[in-house]
Amino acid sequence: MIDSHCHLEDERFAGEVEQTLARMQAAGVDRCILAGSDVETSERIVELTEQYQNVYGVVGMHPHEADSFAPQTLTLMDTWLLHPRIVGVGEIGLDYYYDNSPRDTQRSVLEAQLDYAYRKAVPAVFHVRDAHGDFTDILRTHKNSLPQGVMHCFTGSLESAKVYLTMGLYISFSGSVTFKNAKNLQEVARNVPLDRLLIETDSPYLAPVPMRGKRNEPAYVRFVAEKIAALRAMAVDDLTAHTTANTERLYHL
């Protein structure tokens, strides 16, 4: 298995990364991909990919941090992408739930990083919350220059998933799909084509059942896989064969 999106650079893993990776591998999860939020976290991710062979990363500016984006940010990204296990741009997008950065700034920073990912021919990892209308409008304006990408921690409807699938994007499910009140999301997980489906933890957030209330970590992605396999009435190993191949294909691992 691969945890396709997590945050081991987070301070909640300070001093525990090696032990966390050991538990990950013991659970049958052989690789993980860390996602940047700003300059500081992206630089930390570069360091971790150099320190651990089974750690990959994507780098970029989260919509919460859009206010701190500057032209030199792309120059830094050029440097980060030279590292062999930095495999994409992310997480980028729009977040109108918290509005930590002005919405017009979020949109312009998203477009700048979209263009950048396309020019560099690397995939993009998308974070979208309460902003699907504006987000899909932006993707449509870039339809002829759209990088490969994934809707990370997807919690939307089947209808919105179908829109993203028609744009060639992957759909990634986190621990949210295991929650008791997630019936609509579980319906999406039943119906996303097997060749477009990824699994993730988004750790340290969103620990899946039966680990709710604990700090999430990459080892727990197996609970996401088990839930989706049960929803689709298939063997866990069959499901993870697809999700692993999809992750490898998206990130050219």
C-alpha positions, 0 to 999 in steps of 0.5 A, a space after each residue: 500500500 501507499 499512503 498517497 497524502 500525509 503530513 509527517 513534516 507536521 510538528 505533531 510528528 517531531 522526533 517520531 518520524 522514524 518510529 512512525 515509518 516503522 509502524 507504517 511498514 509493519 502495517 504493510 504500507 511501504 511508501 508515503 507521500 508528504 504534502 507541503 503547505 508553505 515554504 517551511 513545510 516544503 523545505 522540511 519535506 525535501 529534507 525528509 525525502 532525502 533522509 528516508 528512502 520510502 518517503 516522497 513529497 509534493 511541494 507548494 502553497 496551500 490556499 490558507 497560505 496564499 497571502 505569502 506566495 511571491 514570485 520567488 516561491 516558484 524559484 524555490 519550487 524549481 530547486 525543490 523539484 530537482 530532488 529525486 523524490 519530490 514528485 509534484 506540486 501541492 497541496 494547492 487549491 481553494 478554501 472558502 470555509 476558513 478564508 485564511 487568505 483573500 479569495 481573489 488571492 487564493 484564485 490567482 495563486 492557484 492559477 500560478 501554480 496550475 500553470 507551473 505544474 503544467 510547464 514542469 509536467 508534474 502532477 498537482 494535488 488539489 485541496 478544495 473546501 466550500 469552493 467547488 464552483 470557482 475551482 471547476 471554473 478555473 480548471 475549465 479555463 485551463 482545460 488545454 493546459 491542465 496538469 495531471 492531478 488528484 482531488 485529495 481527501 475528497 468529501 464531495 458528491 458523486 456528481 462533483 466526482 464525475 465532473 473531476 473524473 471527466 477532467 482526467 483527475 484522480 479521486 483520493 479517499 481518506 479516513 472520512 470514508 469510514 465515518 458512520 455518517 458518511 453514507 454519501 461519500 461511501 456511495 462515491 467510493 463505490 462508484 469511482 473507477 478503480 483506475 482513478 482511485 487513491 487512498 490516503 490518511 491526511 495524517 495527523 488529521 482524520 483518523 479512520 474508524 477504529 482509530 478516531 480520536 487518536 493522532 492519525 498516521 500512515 499505518 492507518 491507511 489500511 483501514 481506509 483500504 479495508 472500508 472501500 474494499 468492503 463497500 465494493 465487495 472485493 478483496 483488500 489486496 485486489 483494491 490496494 493493487 489498483 490504488 498502488 498502481 494508480 499512485 505510481 502512475 500519477 506520480 511516475 514513481 
